[in-house]
Amino acid sequence: MTTTQAPGSGITSGWLAAVPFAERTVGGLLKHAARQRPDEVLFTFEGRSSTVAEVDQRVDVLARNLRAAGVGPGTRVGLLMATGPEYLVGWFALARLAAVEVPINTAYRGELLRYQLNQARVQLAVADRGPLLAAMEEVRDDVPTLSAVLDTQGAYAEMLIDTGVGAELGAGPRPDDVACVLYTSGTTGPSKGVLVSHHQQVAFGHLFAQITGLGPDDVLLNYSPFFHISGKFATLGCLLSGARMVLRSRLSVERFWDEAREHGITAFVAIGGVCHMLHGRAPRDDDRDNPVRVVYAVPAPAEIYDDFEKRFDVKIVEAYGSTETNLIVNSSLEESLPGACGRPNPIFDVRVVDGEGREVADDVAGEVVVSCTDPLLLSLGYDGMPDATAQAWRGGRFHTGDRAARDASGALWFKDRMKDSIRRRGENISSYEVERLVNGHPAVAESAAVGTPSELGEEEVRVVVVLRDGAAVTAEELFLHYAGSMPYHMVPRYIDVVDELPRTPTDKVEKYKLRTRGVGASTWDAAGAGWRMTREGPVRTG
């Protein structure tokens, strides 16, 4: 990558510019805010508000107790926890210790959980009591590096209590130190752990606050999981801007606007199909009577963009980026670009290139590549994967694997992913991992997973399955099996059982043919068959 500027010099205005470079760490940012505005509310959770100073104190207590337990610089700590104060405090405490946070998708069980813990070389894990703790204990013996698992209602809860015997914290991390290992979805291979520095993570928050115009008078609803970058940058954006946050473990579509009025919500993040779900509710006379000012929608729903803004009297903004890159392209509060991602942030050099790395003409689709003169605004690479890092960073630029076109005005129009990731309601799902789990059924010989358009926007998971010789199983039986053995968001809605998969002469599955054929008369549809997949399992709808 290009590194002509000093680290941290890429941001010279806005909220983060006021923070000294040495304090541009996750823990340092909280400490800075605690000095500037200790009595301001940082977040409200289930009716209880916590000020910046109170959160900072809780973080110090937990950090000292974790340090006494042996957690220090570079210690890999996996967090398998729901969004809430306990996660937030743990995240900041690990950052203050210069430990490395490994956020884990709360839907992961068995093989996928085991893979991530081993790949990240997790040494200590914290899990919510109940199914998450049980899942962690189930794979614990298969993770050689894992020395202990803390229960959030047991040993971890005790560490949140100030006994006055915690250890000294030490110097803390530098802005260029690794703050966390955030796992991508994976596309044609296993998920990769993105090494995110402290400065890159706080810069995410800064750019989010800029895009949405966050300020001290705002109240942001944050229901995004902390194992996703959106949950983190929303929190850091509030911490930087002085906005207050209403923290939720999940979103309630049914009561959303009533809760927005109740809490005075002025901004929220709409990942995946949230805008479609809110728009799909029956119109009400008071739809426009709400305090929401701005919706950060990814992707913004082009087909209902204008109607959504008018119906709810809000402004939609959008950004394009990734965990590896940051928020490199965005629309603005001053300009609407329905269907486009926005315009590149001038901090980044964003280009659309062909297979030879040459820039393509306007309105011609190619791969999005990005570089930046400030090295700390982009990721540090993939954890333990030097070859994958080198492959992504070639020619001095990060190759995103996304196809897009740039128009004559400079706006970027996203087309699709160049590989096989499936985008479902804000989650990038690895088709490779779906196929691996689907193939685990004893009757299945092989499978291919593809995305198919959803009525909520983005995609639904569809699998095309070839059975073993002599095997007999229905699509509904497969669905129910996968509903009990796969992360809920990966369970296929559509299932096709076929005699063979289309292949190239080199024996690769021609997935584009499966996508082109789409859902047909012989395709089994879980929703059409009266099933709805929830976090708790499959539910009959009729």
RAGI-V187510 format. One record per backbone hydrogen bond with DSSP energy under -0.5 kcal/mol. CO is the residue of the C=O (numbers start at 0). NH is the residue of the N-H. Records with the same first field share a line. If there is no record, write none. Layout:
# RAGI-V187510
CO: NH ; NH
This chain:
# RAGI-V187510
5: 8
7: 10
9: 11
13: 17
14: 17
15: 18
17: 19
19: 22
20: 23
22: 24
24: 28
25: 29
26: 30
27: 31
28: 32
29: 33
30: 34
31: 35
32: 36
36: 39
37: 52
39: 51
41: 244
42: 49
43: 246
44: 47
47: 44
49: 41 ; 42
50: 54
51: 55
52: 56
53: 57
54: 58
55: 59
56: 60
57: 61
58: 62
59: 63
60: 64
61: 65
62: 66
63: 67 ; 166
64: 68
65: 70
66: 69
71: 74
74: 76 ; 99
75: 122 ; 123
76: 101
77: 79 ; 125
78: 80 ; 103
79: 127
83: 87
84: 88
85: 89
86: 90
87: 91
88: 92
89: 93
90: 94
91: 95
92: 96
93: 98
94: 97 ; 172
97: 73
98: 100
99: 76
100: 180
101: 78
104: 107
108: 111 ; 112
109: 113
110: 114
111: 115
112: 116
113: 117
114: 118
115: 119
116: 121
117: 120
122: 146 ; 147
123: 77
124: 149
125: 79
126: 151
127: 132
129: 133
130: 134
131: 135
132: 136
133: 137
134: 138
135: 138 ; 139
138: 141
139: 142
141: 143
142: 145
144: 146
147: 124
149: 126
150: 153 ; 155 ; 156
153: 157
154: 158
155: 159
156: 159
157: 160
160: 162
173: 176
174: 198
176: 197
178: 100
179: 181 ; 195
180: 182
181: 193
186: 431
191: 183 ; 193
192: 382
193: 181 ; 195
194: 196 ; 379
195: 178 ; 179
196: 200
197: 201
198: 202
199: 203
200: 204
201: 205
202: 206
203: 207
204: 208
205: 209
206: 210
207: 211
208: 212 ; 213
214: 217
217: 243
218: 265 ; 266
219: 221 ; 245
220: 222 ; 268
221: 247
224: 227 ; 230
227: 230 ; 231
228: 232
229: 233
230: 234
231: 235
232: 236
233: 237
234: 238
235: 239
236: 240
237: 241 ; 242
243: 219
244: 43 ; 246
245: 221
246: 45
250: 252
252: 255
254: 258
255: 259
256: 260
257: 261
258: 262
259: 263 ; 264
265: 292 ; 293
266: 220
267: 295
268: 270
269: 297
270: 273
272: 276
273: 277
274: 278
275: 279
277: 280
283: 286
285: 288
287: 289
292: 314
293: 267
294: 296 ; 316
295: 269
297: 271
299: 301
300: 303 ; 304
301: 304
303: 307
304: 308
305: 309
306: 310
307: 311
308: 312 ; 313
314: 294
316: 296
317: 330
319: 327 ; 328
321: 325
323: 378
325: 321 ; 327
327: 344
328: 319
329: 342
334: 331
336: 339
341: 411
342: 329
344: 347
346: 372
347: 349
348: 370
350: 368
351: 359
352: 366
353: 356
357: 353
360: 363
365: 403
366: 352
367: 399
368: 350
369: 397
370: 348
372: 4 ; 374
373: 376
374: 377
380: 194
381: 384
384: 388
385: 389
386: 390
387: 391
388: 392
391: 393 ; 398
393: 396
395: 1
396: 393 ; 398
397: 369 ; 399
400: 417
401: 367
402: 414 ; 415
403: 365
404: 412
405: 362
406: 409
409: 343
410: 406
411: 340 ; 341 ; 413
412: 404
415: 402
419: 430
421: 423 ; 428
422: 458
423: 426
426: 423 ; 428
428: 421 ; 430
429: 433
430: 434
431: 435
432: 436
433: 437
434: 438
436: 439
437: 440
440: 443
442: 467
445: 465
447: 463
449: 461
451: 459
453: 456
457: 453
459: 451
460: 492 ; 493
461: 449
462: 464 ; 495
463: 447
464: 497
465: 444 ; 445
467: 470
473: 477
474: 478
475: 479
476: 480
477: 481
478: 482
479: 483
480: 483 ; 484
481: 484 ; 485
486: 489 ; 490
487: 490
492: 525
493: 462
494: 523
495: 464 ; 497
497: 466
501: 509
503: 506
507: 503
508: 510
509: 512 ; 513
510: 514
511: 515
512: 516
513: 517
519: 522
523: 494 ; 525
524: 528
525: 530
526: 529
529: 540 ; 541
531: 533 ; 538
533: 536
536: 533
538: 531
